[in-house]
Each structure stands twice: as C-alpha cells, then as structure tokens.
Amino acid sequence: MVGENVEVGVYNLSKALVLAGQIGLDLVEISPKASPPVCKIVDYKKFLYEQKKREKNLKSKTTKVVVKEIRFGPQTDEHDYEFKKKHAIKFLNDGAKLKAFVFFKGRSIVFKEQGQILLLRLAQDLESFGKVEQLPQLEGKRMIMLITPKKK
C-alpha cells in the first residue's frame, strides 16, 4: 500500500492526517481553491517528482517564436536589397518571423515614401515564402513591417 494513491472520500482534516500517519505517507493538498479543498494521501517526494516531470513535458511542447531583423536604409542599393532579400528568404524558410525595417538617419526622414515602397516591394518579393502580418508603419525614426512564414 505504500507509494500508492489512497482514495479516502470526504474526511475532515484531522481524520485525514491520522490516516496518512498510519499509512506512512503525506497528506498533499491538490486544489486548495475547490470547495471543499481536495487532498490526497501520497508520498510527497514522488508527488513533487511527478509534478516537475509534467511541467517539463509541457514546457518542451511549447514552440518558441524567433524574430529575425533586417535593416534597410531609405536609399538601399539594388545589390544590397537582393542580398538582404536572400537572407529574409532563408529566415522565413527556417520558420522565423521577419521584422524588416527602414531606419531613417537625420534628415532622411523626408524619404518616408521611398522607405514604404522598399518594404512593400520586399513584401511582394517574399509573397511565396511568407505573409505580411503588419503593413509598413512609421514608429519614430523606423518604418517597420512584420512577415510571418507560411505553413509547410
């Protein structure tokens, strides 16, 4: 009987503690918010081990979202654009989100339209690899666009 869960039904706290002491196990509160609180008579070390194992299993199943960034200037050259586009395709194929942004330095903020055209062109070129999650949007000195990879 040692090491097994024991169903005790509805007891008051003192009876449950006495019963747990007789068996040689611990009284563990499973859900304190329930009315009445749910308790089990189990080996506490084993209970902690099982709980950690369950949490670790749940944590391993969660997916981590990776966001890769690509930075452009408002007057990015054609060769540089193609080079960065190749990297963007690689990032999207690897399953990472892409955050493309145009950074405006000093007075280059007057070229907002060029930055938006550049990002929309990138979105059009990457249409087969990912879809636009957030259209180009100006935030301070940056114009940002988010692209998520397509499901395989």
Order of alpha helices (4+ residues) and beta strands (2+ residues): alpha-beta-beta-alpha-beta-alpha-beta-alpha-beta-beta
